[in-house]
Amino acid sequence: MSIYATAISQLDGTPNALAQADGKVTLLVNVASKCGLTPQYETLEQLQKQYSEKGFTVIGVPCNQFMGQEPGSAEEIQSFCSTTYGISFPLTEKIDVNGENQHPLYSALTPVADIEGESGDIRWNFEKFLIGRNGEVIARFHPKTAPDAAEVISAIESAL
């Protein structure tokens, strides 16, 4: 099944957040506003601007499971992202990426291993999954891997 068929709402409650990305190459990232890795938003937005005309998008997935680093409401998250980082890419509703209430999106993503062979639970905020135009997972990247790291850029450009 295509990742793009997974039901998840946008941050504003609009249904089918992933359907808009169907047919695009997507970097899906679990995000948080109060994390040491939060400055990755800046680079994620740069990627959005650089590659969007080629059929690429970033999608942020807010999650509050890692030391409560995404405590805000949908409005607070949206305001933070737009005013602090000028985010133009879509954000989904806040979900659980691990555990008993893990969203089906992450049930489909977490079996995929990253370059080091790590699969399973999301390790921290800003873990990244590259999804192909067909909705299949192409690659998984560690939270501390910068969005503009050579391996991420290479994977994006190959998929485009």
N, C-alpha and C positions, 0 to 999 in steps of 0.2 A: 504494500500500500504506500502511496505517496505521502510524504510528510505534509505536503500542502493540503491534504484532505482532512487533516486532524482538526477537530473543532476546538477553537480557542478564540476568545473575544479580544478585540483591541482594548487598549487601556481605557478608552472612553465608553466601552460597553458594546460597541458595534460588533456583530458576530463575524466569524470567518476571517480572522486576521491573517491567516496564512494563505487563504485563497488568492489574495491580491498578488502574492509572490509566485504563484504557479507559473511555470515557464521561465522563471528567472533563476539566476544563481544567487543563493542567499547565504549570508553569514548570520547564523542564529546564535545569540549570546545571552546568557543569563546575567542580568545587570543588577547593580545596587548603587544607591546614591551616597552612601556613607562608608565606602570601602577604600582601602589604600590603592586599589586598582581602578577606582572610579575615573581617574584621568584618561583611561583608555577610551572613554566616550569621545574625546577630541579626535583621536585617530580613527575611530569607527566612523565618525561623521566625515572625515576626510576621504575615507574609502567610499562612503555613500556618494559623495560628490564626484569623486574621480571616476567611478565605474558605473554609475546609475544609467547613463545613456547607452551602455553596452548590455543592459539587461541584468543588472546586479542590484541587490538591496541588502541592507543590514536590517535585522529585526531584533529588537531588544526585548527580553523576557524578564521583567522584574521578579525578584525572589527575595524573601525575607528570612531564609533558613540559615544563613551564615552570620551568626552573632548579631542578628537583628539589624543588619545594615541597610535594609530597605523598608523602614517602618511607615513611610508615608502613605497617604491616600492616593488614589489615582490622580486627583487634581494636583496634589503636592509633587508627585513624581513627574508628571508632565511639565509642571511649572519649573521644577529644578532642571530638568533636561533641556528645556527650550531656553531658559534664561542664562544658565551657567555654561552650557556647551553648544547652544544653537542647534540642537538635534532636529533633523528633518526626517529621519527614518522612523518607521512605525514601531510602536511599543505595544506589547500585548498586556492583557490583564496580569496582575500579580498572581503567581502560582507557586506550588511546591514542586521542586525538581527532584527531590529524593524522598524516601520514606513511604509510610503507609498511605499518604494522600498525594503521592507523586502523580502529576498530570500525565495523561496518556501520551502527550508529545514526548516527554522525557522517558517514558517507558519504551518508546520506539528508538530514541536517540542513544541512551546509555549503554546498550550492548556493543556499540561501535568502539573500537580501541583507537587510541591516539598513536602518534609516531613511536612512543616509548612502549606501546603494547598495553597501556592502561585502559581498561573499560570499567563499566559499572557506575556507581554513584558519582554524581558531580562533586568535584573536590572543593570548589570555592566559587565565588562570584567571577564572572567574565570567562567561563569556559566557553569555547567556541566550536560550533559545528558548521562545516561548509556543506550546503545542500545543493545538488545539481538541479538543472532545469526540469528534470524528470521526477524530482521529489525524493531522490535517493541520497543518502549521506555519502559524501565524498571523503571528508576528513574531519578529524577532531583535534582540537588544539588546547593545550594546558592553559589554565587561567593566566599564568604569568607570561605566556607567549604574547608578545605585542601584536596588535592587529596588523601592523605593517612589517612584521618579521618576514624575512625572505621566503620562508616556507609557506606562510599564509598567502603572500602576494603571488607566489608561483602557482599555488593551488587555485586561487581565484582566476588568474589569467588563463590557466590551462582549461578551466571549466567554461570560461567565456568563449 
